[in-house]
Amino acid sequence: MKNFIFSLLCFVSATAFAQDTRLKDRLTAMNQSARTFYNVDGFTITRQGYRGELTEKGLRKPLREYDVKFGSLAKDTGLPLNNLYATSSQPAEGGLTQNSSYYFVEKDGNVTVVWFGSINKTDKAFEREFVQLVVNNQVPPESFTSMTMGDVNFGGRVLKLGDPCYWTNINTVQCPYQGEMNWSVHKDSLDAVQTVGYQLQMTKAKKSIKVLSEEAVDIVFEEVPVKATKVVYDLTGLVGLAAGTSGGKTLTVYYVAGPVRGNYISCVLSYWNNDDINPASGLPKLLEQVMRVK
């Protein structure tokens, strides 16, 4: 149930890059079963391969899985690959918009589907650039991280994690009774600030969540002094049985955006009231690795 609550705090936004020589410093990739996940500049992206061709019959399976109608597909003439694509938008909490782009690319008798998810933004140049990287297998090997929890690349610094920590999504780590966090690495500060701002906006808009307190606080994030937004949520009405069995009643969340090793990181860090908190720092073990309260 904690995984479910934490997932409410995670979502996506987008910004662009083109011919970006520092992309590999920000990009994270993860293979999971038949699908590959990517995170960069707040974008959430997936890739999946199928046997087939760009016809209604050949795309029957991926169209069904991605809930896309063949009649909505069109050719992107600006992408130098044999392709069809579609876009969709739908309302999200907090008055925001969830955007999706779907690219179906045929090469050597196979169809690669690349999906982009973003909040309140779209960027065609970014999508075209990334589709070519993916389809042509040009994503750097060093961008890939293992599903097995161990050394975690946190924006250019290795965090030593292991049991009991585990991935719940790409760039999303949960350590039972030690805290949770999700992050994305950006090339500009505005996108990082918008990303955490949208996460806060969406979470607060959920009717089943009650905000107990909200304040701006001074913290040191990756050894850089920054301002963070600290929010304490009452989630007892949402978690129901889990609150009674685990004792977790409130969730404290830090929304942070700051400069880190030449890029910018947006990060949401949280812990439950019954997590193992260090009295000296006021934080659980996971959060202590990347921040401290001034």
C-alpha positions in Angstrom: 0.0 0.0 0.0 2.9 2.4 0.6 4.0 1.7 -3.0 0.5 2.9 -4.1 0.6 6.1 -2.0 4.1 6.9 -3.2 3.1 6.4 -6.8 0.6 9.2 -6.3 3.5 11.6 -5.9 5.2 10.6 -9.2 4.4 11.8 -12.6 6.0 13.3 -15.7 6.9 16.5 -17.5 8.9 17.4 -20.5 11.6 19.6 -21.9 13.6 19.5 -25.1 17.1 18.6 -26.2 18.6 18.4 -29.7 22.1 17.3 -30.5 22.7 17.2 -26.8 26.2 16.1 -26.0 25.5 15.9 -22.3 22.4 13.7 -22.7 24.1 10.6 -21.3 24.8 12.5 -18.1 21.1 13.0 -17.5 19.5 9.9 -19.1 18.6 6.8 -17.2 17.4 3.6 -18.9 16.1 0.4 -17.5 15.2 -2.9 -19.1 12.2 -4.6 -17.6 10.8 -7.7 -19.3 9.9 -6.8 -22.9 9.8 -3.1 -22.3 12.6 -0.5 -21.8 12.0 2.6 -19.6 13.8 5.9 -19.9 13.8 9.1 -17.8 15.4 12.4 -18.9 14.6 16.0 -18.4 11.4 15.0 -16.6 10.2 12.9 -19.6 9.0 9.4 -19.0 9.5 7.3 -22.2 9.0 3.6 -23.0 10.1 1.4 -25.9 8.7 -2.0 -26.9 9.4 -4.1 -30.0 6.9 -6.2 -32.1 7.1 -8.3 -35.3 5.0 -6.7 -38.0 4.6 -3.8 -40.4 2.9 -0.4 -40.5 -0.5 -1.7 -41.6 -3.8 -2.0 -39.6 -3.3 -5.7 -39.4 0.4 -5.6 -38.6 -0.2 -3.1 -35.8 -3.2 -4.8 -34.3 -1.4 -6.0 -31.1 0.5 -2.8 -30.2 -2.5 -0.6 -31.1 -4.6 -2.7 -28.7 -2.0 -2.5 -25.9 -1.5 1.2 -26.2 -5.2 1.9 -26.8 -4.6 3.8 -30.0 -6.9 3.7 -33.1 -5.3 3.1 -36.5 -7.4 5.9 -37.9 -5.7 8.4 -35.6 -2.2 7.6 -37.0 -0.4 9.9 -39.4 3.1 10.0 -40.8 5.6 12.4 -39.2 7.4 13.7 -42.3 10.0 15.4 -40.1 11.2 12.0 -38.8 13.6 10.3 -41.3 12.3 6.8 -40.4 9.4 4.8 -41.7 6.8 5.8 -39.1 3.3 6.5 -38.0 2.5 8.5 -34.9 -0.4 9.8 -32.8 -0.9 12.1 -29.9 -3.4 12.4 -27.1 -4.2 14.7 -24.2 -6.4 14.3 -21.2 -7.0 16.3 -18.0 -4.9 15.6 -14.9 -5.4 16.7 -11.3 -4.8 20.3 -10.4 -6.0 21.7 -13.8 -3.0 20.2 -15.6 -2.8 18.2 -18.8 -1.3 14.8 -19.4 0.1 14.6 -22.9 1.1 11.4 -24.7 2.9 10.8 -28.0 3.1 7.4 -29.7 5.6 6.6 -32.5 5.3 3.3 -34.5 8.5 2.8 -36.5 9.2 0.0 -38.9 12.7 -1.3 -39.5 14.0 -4.7 -40.7 10.5 -6.3 -40.4 10.0 -5.1 -36.8 7.9 -2.3 -35.4 9.3 -0.3 -32.4 6.8 1.6 -30.4 8.1 4.6 -28.5 5.8 6.3 -26.0 6.4 9.8 -24.5 4.5 11.0 -21.4 4.6 14.7 -20.3 2.6 17.2 -18.2 1.6 20.5 -19.7 4.3 20.3 -22.4 5.0 18.8 -25.8 8.1 19.0 -27.9 8.3 17.5 -31.3 12.0 18.2 -31.8 12.8 16.3 -28.6 10.6 13.4 -29.6 12.1 13.0 -33.1 15.7 13.1 -31.7 15.0 10.6 -29.1 13.1 8.2 -31.4 16.1 8.0 -33.6 18.4 7.3 -30.7 16.2 4.5 -29.5 15.4 2.9 -32.9 19.1 3.1 -34.0 20.2 1.6 -30.7 22.3 4.7 -29.9 21.4 5.1 -26.2 24.8 4.9 -24.3 25.3 1.6 -22.4 26.3 3.6 -19.3 22.8 5.1 -19.2 21.3 1.7 -18.3 20.8 0.8 -14.7 20.1 -2.7 -13.3 16.8 -3.8 -11.9 18.7 -5.3 -9.0 19.2 -2.6 -6.3 22.8 -1.8 -5.7 24.8 1.2 -6.9 22.4 4.0 -8.0 23.5 6.8 -10.2 22.0 9.9 -8.6 22.7 12.6 -11.1 26.4 11.7 -11.4 27.0 10.5 -7.8 26.8 6.8 -6.8 24.5 6.0 -3.9 25.2 2.7 -2.2 21.8 1.1 -1.8 20.7 -2.4 -1.3 18.3 -4.4 0.9 15.7 -3.5 1.8 15.5 -0.8 -1.0 14.0 -1.6 -4.3 12.8 0.1 -7.5 9.1 0.9 -7.9 9.6 2.7 -11.2 12.5 4.2 -13.1 14.3 6.7 -10.9 11.9 5.8 -8.1 13.3 4.1 -5.0 11.5 2.9 -1.9 13.3 1.7 1.2 10.7 0.4 3.8 10.9 2.4 7.0 13.9 4.4 5.5 12.1 6.7 3.1 11.2 7.0 -0.6 12.3 9.3 -3.4 11.8 9.9 -7.1 13.9 12.2 -9.3 14.8 13.4 -12.8 17.9 15.1 -14.1 17.3 18.2 -16.2 19.5 20.5 -18.2 17.8 23.7 -17.1 16.5 25.0 -13.8 13.1 26.1 -15.0 12.1 22.6 -16.0 13.3 21.2 -12.7 11.3 23.8 -10.8 8.2 23.2 -12.9 8.4 19.4 -12.4 8.3 19.5 -8.6 5.7 22.3 -8.7 3.4 20.2 -10.9 3.9 17.2 -8.6 2.9 19.3 -5.6 -0.1 20.7 -7.5 -1.4 17.3 -8.6 -1.0 15.7 -5.2 -2.8 18.5 -3.3 -5.7 18.4 -5.8 -6.6 14.8 -4.8 -9.8 14.9 -2.8 -8.8 12.0 -0.5 -5.6 13.8 0.7 -5.6 16.4 3.4 -2.7 18.9 3.8 -1.8 19.4 7.4 1.0 21.9 6.9 3.0 23.5 4.1 6.1 25.7 4.4 9.2 26.8 2.6 12.3 25.4 4.3 16.1 25.8 3.9 17.9 22.5 3.2 21.2 21.4 1.8 20.6 19.2 -1.2 23.7 17.4 -2.6 25.8 19.9 -0.7 24.1 22.9 -2.3 21.9 25.2 -0.1 18.4 25.4 -1.7 14.8 26.2 -0.7 12.4 23.3 -0.6 8.7 23.0 0.0 7.8 20.8 2.9 4.3 19.4 3.1 2.8 17.1 5.7 -0.2 15.1 4.3 -2.9 13.2 6.3 -3.5 10.1 4.3 -5.5 8.0 6.8 -8.6 8.3 4.7 -6.9 7.0 1.7 -4.8 4.2 3.0 -7.6 2.7 5.1 -6.5 -0.7 6.4 -2.8 0.0 5.8 -2.9 2.8 8.3 -4.3 0.5 10.9 -1.8 -2.3 10.3 1.4 -0.4 9.7 0.7 2.6 11.9 1.4 5.1 9.1 -0.9 8.0 9.3 1.0 11.0 7.9 3.5 11.5 5.1 6.1 14.2 5.1 7.3 15.2 1.7 10.1 17.5 0.5 9.8 19.0 -3.0 13.2 20.0 -4.2 14.8 21.4 -7.3 18.5 22.4 -7.4 21.8 22.5 -9.3 23.7 19.3 -9.2 27.1 18.7 -10.9 26.4 20.9 -13.9 22.7 19.8 -14.4 19.6 20.3 -12.3 17.7 17.7 -10.3 14.0 17.7 -9.5 13.4 15.4 -6.5 10.5 14.4 -4.3 11.5 12.8 -1.0 9.1 11.4 1.6 8.8 9.4 4.7 6.0 8.1 7.0 5.5 9.1 10.6 6.3 5.5 11.7 9.6 5.3 9.6 12.9 4.9 11.4 13.8 8.6 11.9 17.3 9.7 13.1 16.6 12.1 16.0 19.8 14.0 15.2 18.8 14.8 11.6 15.1 14.4 11.8 15.3 12.3 8.6 15.2 8.6 7.7 18.3 6.9 6.3 17.5 7.3 2.5 16.8 11.0 2.7 20.0 11.5 4.8 22.1 10.4 1.8 21.1 13.4 -0.4 19.8 16.1 1.9 19.9 17.7 5.4 17.7 20.3 7.0 19.5 23.5 8.0 
